[in-house]
């Protein structure tokens, strides 16, 4: 965090946070691809944009986990899910073999 500063919004004042954002990739607009060139930019985070939906300038505090990571923890361990999936695939294969008998048997 680079610090805070007081800004005027209409007749009132708000304190905004100034941070340095770092991205590991940037967009090469000439080739229309992402390239592995880090980029840094100073951002001003307004309190009114914190956690809002459908706003271009929304921001949240990252606590170390994405929503997908939290959902994966609640879904259980991935090893158990892989075993269930393998079992379901075996059942589907058995049903498919029963319904689609080889031509030699017909």
N, C-alpha and C positions, 0 to 999 in steps of 0.2 A: 504494500500500500504506500502510495506516495504522500498521502496526507488528506486533509479535508480542507474545504474552503466554504465560506458563506456566500451564497448567491441570492439575488433578489428575484422573486417571482411575483409579478404584480405588486401588491402592497405588502407582501410578507417576505420574510427571509427564510431560506432553508440551508441546511448544511449538506453538501454533496461530498462524496468520497472520490478521490482521484487515485486510480490504480494503473499499474502497468500490466497489460494483457500480453501474453506470449502464446503464439500458435506455432506448432511444429511444422505445419505445411501452409503454403500460400497458393493462390490460384494464378496460373499463367493464362491470362485472358487471350493471348495470341493463339495458343494451342488448345485452350479450353480444357486444361487438366490441372490437377494438384501436383505441386512439386515440393520436394523435401527441403525447403528453404525456410528457416525460422523467421517470424515476423513479430515485431513488438509495436504496440500502440498504446498511447495514454488514453484512458477512458474516464469519463465523468459519470458516476452512478448516482442517479436522482432517487431520493427516498420514495417518491410516488410510483416509480417503476418496479420496485422490489416485489417479486412474486406475482406480478399481474399477468393476466392471460390476454392473448391476441394483441399484444403490443410489440412493436418493432424493437423498442429499447428495453424490454424486460430483463431483469437480472435476478439471480438467486445466489445464496452462499452455498458453495459446494462443500459437503461434509466428508468427502472421500469416497462416496459411492453414488453411482448413477441409479436411476429408477429401475433399470433392468437388473442391476446387481442386487438391489434390495428384493425385487420380485423373485429372483433366482434363489435367494436364501429362504424365502417363505415357501417356495415350491418344494423344498427338500433337497437332499443331496443329489447331484447329477448322476452318481453311480447307480443309485436306486432307480432313477428314471431311465437310464440306459438299459438296465435289466428288464424293466417293464416293456420298453420299446422292442427289445429283441424277442421277448415272449409273444408280443402282439404280431410281430412280423412272421414268426414261425406259424402262428395260428392262421394268418392270412395266406401263407404259402400252402399249408395243408388244405385249406378250403379251395384255393385256386386249382391245385392239382386234382382234387376230387371233381370239380366242375368241368375241368378241361382235360379230360383223359387223353393220353397219347393216341394218335391215329392208328397205331398197331393194335390197340385193344378194341377198337370200334368195328 
